[in-house]
Amino acid sequence: MTLQLWIWLMIGLTFSLYIGIAIWSKAGSTKDFYVAGTGVSPIANGMATAADWMSAASFISMAGLISFMGYDGSVFLMGWTGGYVLLALLLAPYLRKFGKFTVPDFIGDRYYSNTARLVAVLCALIISFTYVAGQMRGVGLVFSRYLEVDINTGVIIGMAIVLFYAVLGGMKGITYTQVAQYCVLIFAFMVPAIFISIQMTGNPIPQLGFGSQGADGIYLLDKLDGLSMDLGFHEYTSGSKSMLDVFFITAALMIGTAGLPHVIVRFFTVKKVSDARKSAGWALLFIAILYTTAPAIAVFARTNLIETVSEKKYDELPGWFDNWEKTGLLTFDDKNKDGIVQYVADPQINELTIDRDIMVMANPEIAELPNWVIALLAAGALAAALSTAAGLLLVISSSISHDLIKKIIKPDVSEKGELIAARISAFFAVVMAGYFGINPPGFVAAVVALAFGLAAASFFPAIVMGIFYKRMNKEGAVAGMLTGLFLMLFYMTKFKFGWFGGGTSEDWWFGISPEGFGTFAMLTNFIVSLIICHTTSNPPKEIQDLVEKIRIPSKE
């Protein structure tokens, strides 16, 4: 069977499964729509959380980033994995015990203020739209190569699919769809990795394979170091970033994880507090399978790419090169007109431009794996992007319908009216997400890293102090969130989009990149919050008692 037939078969089967689940689990109430009726089992919720968490950035971009950045790319592994541990241990059980539908709902009630709720809604919308831009671009990338359409058309197709099951099923439909998507994406990620590990090292375990010897008796990492240095790149296993920037990026990703609204809301879908803890443990196990495999895939892909294209005649390159060239994500500019591909670090001589986001998807084709493996990878990449996009769109719609309309604008709205508002909000959110997917501010993982910085800068201090510091009041929380959010937005737009005069990496404050600046903005948030709260009145006694209550260990 041809590759195109395999792709249509795999994608058709998985999409039919997702749509079927959405129809089966249609939300009939706001509780179903927002938190899946709080009846999800810990294992199912662990799978759904893992799928929600492992977005296009994890599936498509992370290994691609590591393949180009080498040691420096480890910040994404450390930050995203450590951040989930932080969320599971520090926040999830307490937030579940508080028993609210959304993060703005928690902040609005904890800080006894609709102003705080409104600021939290603003933060949730900005974070979610920044994050979802990366997911929709990931969908477009997959469709552009495998369905042979341009990226913009791919984004529109993805919008239509997400719209169907997110609007119809709400959190209930999304949860059970994400269980299926986790199974698809993890199988799709591991099968090519196992094939290539056997092919390159004879070891079927990718995590061990990339530290093993190849057929030539040379350790794979040593070989890649040599290949990289021969082409003028820095040694793959050594870093080029400053230690301060590495620390700040890792911390921003960790802390941002613990403030992501679409991940936090997953812990509201289980029956009791103990189930929240169990589902966190299951999710960590399911996430670890992919995260420990990504560095191996990065090494396999980088080695195969260099050996396949560098110093090779353009007319004799394999078919995969032409396939990806058609997408515009891989380009060859024959500067010296000799017909030979020069892939080197020097931009004056280099003739090959590679979008980092293609590395995972092109890897099975470079390694000449069977067509069904390539098609499976396509289905997995779509599952990763769509699962997270759906979770983010639910956060956007619930922030508008529940936190804005129900809690602030029209408190007497009926349940039916609120459900209609949620679905209409989801529709407009999909349209906006599609726009950001067509016009993204960078490659997938970079966009997602900025969303984590925004979450760290705005939500994390308000949530942590809301749980552990009963003296924190509404004035402090609101001032801190606004300070952190706008400071991060200023820095991000200045150095990523060239606003406010722009600037280069030499102009970064203290040498901190935009991806790591969320840590600085978060510390500023803490400082402002504490200063303001200690110069204003204490929170009401009932709020302080509530904080004490949610910290008492539950027997559930």
N, C-alpha and C positions, 0 to 999 in steps of 0.2 A: 504494500500500500504506500502511496506517495506521502511525503511530509504534509502537504496541504490537507489531504484527506484525514490523516491522523489528527491534525490540529483541530479541524472542524468537528471530528468525532469527540475528542477529549473536552473541548470547550463546550460543545453542545450538550454532552452528558452532564458536566458539572453545573452548567447554567440551568439546565432543566431541574436538577436536584435542588438548587437554591430557590428557584421559583416555586417548586412544589412544596418545599418546607414553608415558604412565606404564606402560601395559600392555606396550608394545614394549620399554621399557628397564627392566624389573623388575630390582631389585637381587638378585643371587644370592650375594653375599658381603659381609662387613663392609667390605672395601675399596671395593666398588661403592657401598655404602650411605653411607659417610662421605665419600669423595673421588672418586666416579665412576670408580674403577679407575685414576685418574691418567692417563687416556687422552684427555682433551678437547683439541681443537685450540685455538690461541690466539684465532682469530677467534670461534669458538663460545663460548669461555670469556669473551671480551670482551663479547659480546652478553648472555650469562647474568649476568655481573657487573653490567652496566648495568641489566638488569631487576631483579636482586636489590637494587641500590643505589637505583634510582628507584622508590620505594615510593609508597603512597597520599599520603604527605606531599609528594613531588615532583610527582606528577601532579595531585592534587586540591587540596592545601592551599597549596602554595608560591605559586602565582599568586594565590590567594585572599588570602593574607596580604599580598602585595605590593600588591594592589589596594586594601586598606584602610590599610596602613601607609605606602605610598609609598616614599620614600627609605629609611626605617627598615627596610623589608623586604629591603633589599639585603644585610643580614647573612646571610640564609639562602643567597643565591646565592654570596656570597664564601666563607662557611664551608664549605658542602657541596662546592663545586667545588674549593676550595683543599685541603680535607681529603683528597680523593681523590688529588690530586697528591702530597701528603705521604705517604700510604699507599703509592702506587705506587713512589715513588723511595726512601723511607727504610726501609720495612719488608718489603714483599712478597717481593723476591728472597731476602732473608736467611731469612725464615720458611720459604719453599719449600725452600731448601737444607737447613734443619734437618730437614725431612721428616716432621713430625708431622701427625696427623689434625686436631687441634683446638688452640685457643689454650690451654686448661687443660693439654693434653698438653705443649705447649712450655714453659709456666711450671713444670709439675711436674718435667720433666726438667732444664730449665736451672737451676732452683733446688734440684735434688736433694732434693725434699721433698714428701711427700704432703700435708703441711699447706698448703704453697703451692698444690698442685693443688686441694685442697678449697676454699681461699679463691677461687681462679680460677673454679671451678665455680659457687660462690655468686655471684660477680660476673657471670658469663655468664648465669646464670638470671635475675637481677634486671634486667640490661640488656635481655635478649631479651624478657622478659615485658612490660616497660615499652614497648618498641618495638612489639611485636606487638599491643598494645592499640590503638595508632593504626591499624594495618593493618585489624584486624577492624572497627573503627568505620568506616573508609573503605568496606569491603565493604557494611556495613549501610546507609551513606548512599546508595550507588549503587542497591542493591536497593529501598530504601524509596521512591525516586522512580520508577525505571524499571520495576520489577515490581509497583509499587503495593502493597507490604507494609510493615509497620512495621519500624523499624531493627533491633529485636531478632530478628525473623524473618529478616531479611536476613543478620545475623551468623551465625545457625544454618545457613542455606543455604551460606554461604561456608565455614564450618567443615567441612561434609560434603565439599565439593569438595577443599579442601586436604588433608583427612585421607586421601582416596583416593590422590592421587598422591604425597603426601609419605611415607606409611606404606608404600605398595607399592614405589615406585621409589627411595626414599632420594635421595642426592645425584645419582645417575645419572639417575633420572627427573626430579628437580627441574631439573638442568642443561639437559636438552634441552627440557623444558617452558618454561623461562625464555627459551631462544632464540626459541621461538614467541611467547611473551608480549612479548618486546621488540619484535618485528616488529609485533604488534598494537598495543601501547601507543604506539609512536612514530608510526605511521601515524595512529592515532586522535587524537593530540595535535596533529599538524601540519596535518591536513586542515582542521579548523575554523579554525585560526589563519590559514591561507592565505586561506580564503574571506572571513573578517572583515577581514583586512588589505586585500584588494582592495576590499571593500565600503566601508570607511571612508576609505581613502587612495589606492586605485588601484594600490598597490604589492603585488605578490604575495609579497614576502619579508617576513615579519612582523618580523624583527629590524631591518629598515630602515623598515618601515611605521609603527611607533609613534613614530618620530622625523620623520615626514613631515607634509606639509600635508594637511588634509582637503578635502572638496569646497567648503567655505566659505573656503578659502584660509588658514585659521588652523592653525598647527602643533598637532598633537594633544595634546602635553604642555602647551603653553600653554593650550589650551582646558580641559584637565582641571584645571590649576591654578586657572583662573578659576571653574569650576563648584564645585570644592571650597571655595574661599574664600567664594563666595556663600552656601554652606550652613553656613558657620561652621567647617568643618574646616580643619586646617592645610594650607598649600600642599603639593601632592602631591610636588613635586620637592625639598622641603626636609625635614630631619629634626627630630625632637623629642627623641630619646634623647640622653643624655650620651655624649660621645666615649668615656669609660671603659667604659660599659656596652656600647656598640657593639663596642669592641675585645674585651671579655671574651666576649660572645656569639659573635662571629666565631671567636675562638680556641677556644672550647669546641666549636663545631661542627666546626672543622678537626681538632682533636686527637681529638675523639670519633670522627670518621670513621676515623682511623687505628687506633682501638682497638676497632672494631666486630667482634665475632667472626664474624658471618655473612658479612661482606665478606672478611675475612682468609682464611677457610677456602676461598674460591673459588680462591685461588692455589695450593692444594694439589692441585687437580684436573688440572693439566697435567703433561706428561711430564718436563720438565726446567726448570732455573732460567731459561734464556733464554726459554722459552715463557711463564714468569710475567711477565717484563718486557714481552714482546710483547702478551700479553693485557691488561696494564695500559694500554698505549698505545691498543689498540683500544677498550677500555672507556671511556677518557677521551673519545675521539672520539664514541662513541655517546651518552655522557652529555651532551656539549656541545650536541648537536642540541636536546635538550629544554630544557636550562638557559638557553640563549641565547634561547629562544622564550618562556619563562615571563613575563619582564617585559612583553613585547608583549601577551600575553594579558591580563595584569593591567590594563594601560591600556585595552585594548579593552572589557573587561568592566565596569570602573568607569565609563567614559564612557557606555556603553550603558545601564547600570543607572540612573544619575542622570537621563539624558535621557528614559528610559522611564517612570519612576515618580514623580519629584519634581514636586510641585504638580499631579499628575494626579488626575482623579476616580476613586475606587476602583471604581465600577461600570463604568468604561470601560477598565480595565486589561486588557492582553492575556491570552490563555489560560495562558501560561507562569507568570504570577503565581499564578493559582489552583492550578495543578499543584504548585508548590513549597509553597504555603500548606498544602496537605493533608498534607504531610510534617511540618509543625511546625517546619521549619527556616527559614521565612520567615513573620513574623507582622506584622499591621497592627492597631494599637490606636487607633481614632479618638477621641482625647482631647477634641477640641473639637466633635465630632459634626457636622462640616461635610461629611463624605464626601470630603474631599480629602486625599491622602497628604502628610503633612509629614515629609520626610526631612532632618533637620538635625543638627548636632553637639550642640546643647543637649538633654540627656536629659529635661528638663522639658517640652519642646515636641515632640521627636522621636516619631513614631508608627510607625516601621518598624524591626523587628529582623531582621537578616540574619545567618545562620550563615555565617562566612567560607568554610567548606568547600564551599558550593554554587556559588561564583562560576564556577569552570571548567566545571562540569557544566551550569549554567544559561545560560552564555554563548551557545552555538549557538541555544538557544530564544529568547533575548532578541533575537538578530540575525536571527531567522526563517530559519534555514538549513534545507535539506531534511531530511526525517525520517531518511534513511539516515545523514546526518552525525551527528545526535543519537544514533542507535543505535550507530554506530561509536564515539563517545566513551564511551558506557556500557560497551562491551566493553573499551575501552582502560583505563578507570578500574579495572575489575575485574582486568584483567591485571596492572596495577601493584601493586594491593593484595595479590593472591594470590601473586605471584612473591616478594615480600619476606616475606610471612607464611610461605611454605613454607621459605625459607632460614632464618628465625629458628627455626621449629619443629624443623628438623634440628639446629641448634646446641643447642637444649634437650634433644632426645632423645640426641644423641651425648655431651653433657656428663654425662648420667645414666648411659647404658649403657656408654660407653667409659671416661670419666674417673672416674666414681664407682664403678660396679660392677666393671668389668674391672681398673682400676688400683688400687683401694683395698679394696673390700669382698670381692670374689671373684676373685682373679687367675687361678684355674684354670678359669674359665668357658670353655666351648667356643665356637667361632665361631658355631655355630648358636644357642646360648643367648644370646650377646651380640646377635645379630641380632634375636631374639625380644624381648629386653629393649629394644632400640632402638625397635622398632615399638610396643611397649606404652607406652614413654615418650612417643613421638610422639602416641599417642592421648590420653593424659592432658594433654599439653601443649596440644593442640587445644582440649580442654574448658576448660582454664584460660584460654587465649587468648580463647575465646568469652565467658567471664565478664568479662574485662577489656574486651572490645569492647562488651559491653552496659552496663558500668559504667565508662566511661573517665574519667580525671581532667581532661578538657578537649578542645578541638578537636584534630584529627589532628596538625597540625604542632607544636603545643605539647607534646603527649605525646612525639612523636618527638624534639623538641629536648631534653627532659629525659633521654631515653635516651642521647643523645650526651654530655650532661653527665656521666652516670654512667660511660660508657665512658672519657671523658677523665680522670675523677677516680680510676678504679680500674686499668684495664688499661695505659693508654699508658705511664706511667713504667716499669712492670715490664717491658714488652716492649722499649722503647727501651734501657733500661740492661742488659737481658738480652742484647741484641745488641752494644752499643757500650761497655759498661763491665764488664770481666771481674772487677773487684773487688767488684761487687754480689753480696751473699750472700742466703741464704734469709731470714734474720732481717730484713734491711732491706726486701726485697721484700714479705714478708707484712705487716710493720708499716705500710708505705706504702700497700699496697692497702686494708687494713682502715680506715686513717685517712681516705683519700680517699673510699672508698665511704660510710662512715657519716657523714662530714661533709656530703657531697652529699645523702644521704638525709634528714638532719636539716633542712637548709636547704630542700629541695624540699617536704617534708611540712609544714614550718612555714608557708611562704609560699604554697603551692599548695592545701593541704588544711586549713589552720588548726590543725594540731596544735601542741603545745608553746606554747600561748598565741597562735598565729597572728601576724598582722601585716600591715600595708599596705606599699605601695611606699615610703612614707616611712621605714619601719623596715629596709629592705634594708641589709645591711652594705656600707659604702663606695659605696652607690648601685648595687650589682650585682644584676641581676634573677636569678631562679632559673634561667632559660635560660642565663645567662652564668656562673653560680657554679661550673660544672664546671672552669673555668680556675683559679679560686682554689683549689679542692679538689685539682686536679692539681699545682699548685705546692707545696701543703702535703705532698702525697704524695712529691714529689721530695725535699723538705727532710727529712722524717721518714726516708725510705729511706736517704739519704746519712748522716745522723747515726747511725742504728742500725748501718749496715754498717761504719762506721769505728770503732765501739766494740765490735764483735764480731769473731770470727775470719774469716780469708779463706776463700773457697770452695776446695774441693779442686782440686789442680793439673789433674786431667783435665777439670774443668768450665772452667777458665780456658783450657786448650788447645782445648776445643770452641768457645768463643767466638771465639778467634783463627781457627779453621778456617772457621767459617761467614762470617767477614768477608772471606776471601780470594776475589777475583773468580773466578767459575767459567768454564770454557771451553765449557760446554754451551750 
